[in-house]
Amino acid sequence: MEFFDIVIIGGGPIGIACGLEAQKKGLTYVILEKGPIVNSLYNYPVNMQFFSSSEKLEIDEIPFISKEAKPRRSEALEYYRRITTSNKLHINLFEKVTSISKTDNEFMVISDKNRYASKNVVIATGFYDIPNTLNIPGEGLSKVSHYYNDPHFYAGQKVAIIGASNSSVDAALECYRKGANVTLVIRGTEVGQRVKYWVRPDIINRIKEGSIKVYYNATVKEIFKDTISINTENGLEMLQNDFVLALTGYKPNFTFLEKIGVSFSVDEKKIPSYNEETMETNIKGVYLAGVICGGMDTHKWFIENSRIHAKMIVGAVLEKQTAVSL
């Protein structure tokens, strides 16, 4: 078993930023990532373009140069990979943390490969792992996916896309342009206002011209092998269907946090408890970093405004160490 000053769970951009900061300050650390480097970004759609400009995705003031002002997934993967390798960060990939327990003032972090002891644990696991499910009959069919990757797969197919966010709109436009017959099912009255400003006019115009069919104020009632049923303003409708992309958002792994003992707000946002100056939770020595801090409000924190968490957390850890040594 190895001992570290900090064990960082999650090797995304913010987890990497925490590792960089710990390394700069002379702390021993390890980053545990259940997949490849920046696993969540790796699982984004292949053609995805960020809303943020490249300089706002930079960590540790390391320049991020992209072809366009707003970089694409492939450029982000290259950027964060090069940071990880060139700085020789201590990161263990394809290693999933299964439990965290505390005895006295020390944590035991157990993964599917090893055990680690540490005085401090940073959780930077994001929110992309657990989809918001529809909880309707047929959702478990193989034709249904909560993730979208490559539009080529859907060429020539009848595809229903559920949702009105960036992921839904990007998928609808890309699949349509690869020859899919696309239908959008939107629970609200319009395409989401948070959709990228250079993309939203495109989807609205495709809907107006009839290239992409849309049902507003509608929900999918049931999914069958070759059809789906939709509750619409005009009653129940049945549509021929080959694939369903239920892109209805994602949520943090609340169960994992609850097992550690982290408390949450009592409202539907389920925001975890933490000190806004140090990012330390109600469990002394456990810190949160990145989008996980927003609970169900996954639009509150993202890379560009949570990069500061690394300095805040490492600063708090160093301050505690200094206080103990005095």
N, C-alpha and C positions, 0 to 999 in steps of 0.2 A: 504494500500500500504506500502511495506517495503522499506527501504533505505539501500544500501550497498556501500562500497568503490568500489567494483568490482562486476559486473555481468558477469559470464563466460558462454558463449553459446557453448554447446558441451561437453559431458561427456566421451569423448574418453581418451586415455592415456595422451595426451597433455593437455586437459582440466582438467583432474585429477591432473596433475603435477602443473598446474597454481593454482588450489585450495589448494594443499598442501603448495605451496610457500606462498600464501596469508595468510594461516592459521599460518604458522611459523612466519611470520612477523607482526602478530597482526592486519591484515586488515579484515574487515567484507566482506563477499563474499557469493555468491550462484552460484552453477553450475546448469544450466538448460539443461536437456537431453531429447530429444523427444522420446527415447525408453528406453531399459534397460541399465545398466552400460556397458560402451564401446559398444554401439549399433552397430557400424560398424563392429567390430570384431565378435560380436555375429552373424552377417549376413554373415560372411565368410563361405566358404565350411566346412563341418563338419570335414574333414580329413586334413585341410590345415596345412602345415608346413611353418614356417617363413623362410625367407632368412637370417635374422639376427640371431646371437647367443643370448642366453638369457640375458647375461650381458649387451648387447647393447639395450635391451628393458626395462631395469630397469629405474625407475624414483625415484628421491630423494634419490639415493644411497641405496634403499631398495633391498636386494638380491632377484634375481629371479632364483630359482632352478628348472631345468627341467631334464627329464629323458635322453634326448639327448642334444647335444650341441645346436641344433636349435629347439626351442620349438614348440609345436603344438597349435592350436586354443584353445583347452580345457584347456591347462595349462595357456595360457595367460588370458583367462577369469577368472580362479581361482585367478591368481596373482593380476590382477587389482581390482577384487571384494574384495579381502582380504584387499588390501591397502585402498580402499574406506571405508569399514566397520570398520576396526581396528583403523583408524584415525578419525572416526566419521565425515567424510567430509559432508559439507552442500550441498547435491545434491538432486535436485528434478527430479525424473524420470517420463517418459511418459508425459512430459510437453513440448509442442512445442512452440517456440517463433514465433510470427506472425508479429511483427513490432518493430522497434526501431526508436524513434524520439528524437530530441534534442531541448531544450529550454534553452537559456542562456548557462550555463555551466553544465547542468544536463540532463541526458538521462532518457527517459521513455521507459522501456522494457515491452512489452505486450505479454503475452503467451495465450494459450487457456485455462488457469486456473487462471492466476493472473496478477498483475501489479507490477513492480519494478522500483524504482528510484535509480540512481547511477551516480557517477561522471565519472566512467570508465566502458567500455565494452570490453571484450575479446571475439573474435570470433575464435573458434577452432572447426569448423564444418566439417573439412575433405573434401572429394570429392566423397564419395561412394554412394551418394544419387541419382545422376542423370546420367543415362547411356548415352553414346554416341550412338545415334540411327542410324540405317541404312538408314532410309527415303526411304523405298521401299514398294511396294504393298505387303500386307499380314503380315507386321510386327506386326500388332495388333492382330493376331490370338492367341488363347489360347495356342497353341503348341509352341509359341515363348517365350523365357525368356532371359533377360539380366543378370540374376543371376543364379549361379549354387550352389547347396547345397549338395545333397546326390546321389551317383552313383547308388544306389539300385533302385531308381525310374526309371532308364533308361534300366534296364536289359531286354534283348531280343528285344530292340527297335532300329530302324534306326535313328541315331542321327547325325545331322550336327552341327559342332562346328565352329563358325566363329571367327578367331583371331589367333595370333601367340605368345601371351604373356604367362606368368606363369599361369594365370587363365585358359586359353584355353588349354594349354598343360596338366595341372593337371587334368582337366575335361576329356580330351580325354583319358588319360591313365587309370584313375579310371573307367570310363564308359566301356572302352574296357575290363578291367579285371573283370567287373561284367556281362559281356556277351552282351554288346551292340554292334551293328554294327556301327562303328564310321567313319565319314568322316570329315576331317579338310579342311576348306576353308581359304586360306591365301592370303592376298592381295599382299604380297611381294614375294621375291624369295626363302626365307628360313624360318625356325623356328627362332623366335626372339633370338638375341644374349643375351638379358637380362634374358632369362629363367634360372632358378636355375642350377648351373653347374653340380649338381649330377642328375638332371632330364633330361637335354637336350640330353645326349647320349641315354637315354632310349627311348624317343619319336622318335629320328632319326632312331634307330634300329627297332622299331616297324613299322615305315613307310617303311624302306628298305625291311623288310620281308613280307610286305603286310598285316600285322595285322590291321593297321590303314591306310585308304586311304587318300590321300591328293591331293588337287588342289592348285598349286602355281600360282601366278600372276592371281588370280581369285577373282571374287566377286559374291555374290548372287544377282540375278536380281529380282526375285519375289518368294514369298512363298505361296504355295497353301495348301489345306487341307491334301493331301496325298503325295505331291511332292514339290520339289523346283527346280527352274531354276538357273543355274550358268553360268556366262560369263567366259569362259576359253580361254586358248591360242589356242585351237582347235575349238573354236566356242561355241555356246550355248548348254548346256547339261541339261537334265532333270533327277533328281534322285528321287527314292522312298524315302519318309521321314515321320517319325512319330513326331520328335521333333527337334527344332532348338535352340541352345544355342548361342546367339549373344554376345560373351564376348569381346566386342570391346572397353572396357575401360569406364571410368566415368569422371565426371567433377564437380568442385565446383558449389555451388548455386550462380552464378554471379548475378542473378536478386536480390537476397536478399542483396548483397553487394551494388549493384547499387542504390537500394532504400534508403540505408543509406547515400549515397553520396560518397562512396569509388571510386576513379578513377583507371584506368587500363592502361597498356601499349597499344600502338596502333597496335601492331603486333598480329599475330594469337595466341601467347602464353597467351595473356590477363593476364599478371602478375599484381596483385594489387599493388598500391603505398603504401610503408611503409618505415619507417626509419630503416635501417639495424642494428642500435645500440639499438633502443628501441622497435622496432616492431610496433610503432604507425603509423597509416595511415594518409592520408591527412585530415581526420576528427579528430580533437584534442579530445583525450579521447577514441578513438576506436583503439584497438590493434588486430593484427592477430597473430595466433599461429598455428604451425603445417603445414601440407601439403597444406592447403589452400593458403599459401604464394606463391606457385609456379604457380598458375593459371592453365593453361592447361598442363604445364610441371609437371605432377604428379609424376615424378621420381626424382625431385629435392629435395624435403623434405619428410622425413619419420620419424618414431619414434626416431631412434637412433641419428639423427643429428638435430632434432628440440626440443629435451628435454630441451635445453638451453633457449628456448624462455620464459619459465616460470620465470626464474630468471631475465631475461632481462626486461620483462614486469613489474613484481612486483617492481623491482629496480627503473624503470622509474616512476611508480606511487608514490612510497615513496619519490623520489626526488622532484616531483611536490608538494606533500603535505608539504614537508619541506620548499620549496621555498615560498609557500603561507603563512605559519605560521610565516615566518621571517618578 
